[in-house]
Amino acid sequence: MKRLHLIQKAPLAIALSSLLASVATTAIAKPFTYVNARFGTACTFPDEIFSDRLPEPENGDGQEWLSPDGASLICSGIYNIDNDTPKSFVAGEKANTGPGYKVTYSKTGKNWAVLSGVKGDKIFYDRRLFGKDGVIRSVWIEYPSSLKAKYDPLTGTIAASLRGP
């Protein structure tokens, strides 16, 4: 009797497994790698999520993408005219008293810095690479606080993909 009961549940388990596999496959967005022509800044992200590419700025320093749910991603480079270091950059951002802006996490290395925090009702994540060529390359990701569960897992992977020549 118990064996028959397990056999009857097997089709349900198989159907649920197939459905979960289908959902998981659909949820995996294909990666897209952007490379900035001016500074060589590169980052990889799911372009199925960040699908709305905004026009490139005239100075060609980077690119911004938006998602339909209110998130944004910017991959860019700037000349380090103030001779910032990772530590001085983080200190400056922590001292920022802009309305609704607060750094809640920061970490620095020899040639990189990471910040995250809140900016109004959005969460931000900023990773910067300080190049020997005098260029700071960055990826900035911002999303509504209500979408934390969706974007937190993506943020680290996208930020880790940031590269320069």
Helices and strands as residue ranges (DSSP letters): H 2-27, E 31-35, E 42-46, E 52-53, E 62-66, E 72-79, H 86-94, E 101-108, E 112-119, E 122-130, E 135-144, G 145-147, H 148-160
